Amino acid sequence: MDLEGFRDGAQVVLRIRPAHGPDQLVLTMAGCVGLLGVSAAGFSVLVNALPQVPARPSGVPVAIVTRLALAAANAAEATAIICEAPHATGQHYLVTGPDSISSHECSSAAVVAVMPDSKRLWHTNHPLVGYLTDDDDAESDARWEAVRPVMGLPGWGRRRTRELLEAPPVCRALNGLAAYTFAAAVVEQRASGRPELWVTHGPPVA
């Protein structure tokens, strides 16, 4: 989760225990209802901004879509909420369950599935399908290329994921007010029971 440098120190993890529905752990920043999170119902909702795709002044903002999805009863319902929402801005949503992964690029114009048949998928901050854009994002491209070669390797797990997140260009150190790694998160899904969330305060540098 990359954000502006002036937000350093505003990292918060909310433990939400609603009167109805599953408990949730939500990574956010002070003053925001949520950035990403996991649900005790056994799934997670993770996001990447897509500034290149169509937006509109009306619609549901990303933080609200994320929180609505996390409040769902299961991963399938969370995915349906994301796909049916009238999106205000461009965002990639990843919903992971114990036996499912859904990946969608969303904008005010369309909702498009990404790598729908893949068991392993990855995304950075530029659209992969469904949109034609002349806007280049060299940093997003560099992170994409850093991740792509290792995703097919066997023996993937939490340790390898953390190592990938710790290394540049995926990890961006705090440097003035420019965007940096505000927090990093790893979600470990379990065949039964709650997913486990590992999160850092700032860049995940050892």
Secondary structure, 3 states (H helix, E strand, C coil): CEEEHHHCCCEEEEEECCCCCCCEEEEEECCCCCCEEEECCCEEEEEEECCCCCCCCCCECHHHHHHHHHCCCCHHHHHHHHHHCCECCCEEEEEEECCEEEEEEECCCCEEECCCCCCCCCCCCCCCCCCCCCCCCHHHHHHHHHHHHHCCCCCCCHHHHHHHHHCCCCCCCCCCCCEEECCCEEEECCCCCCCEEEECCCCCCC
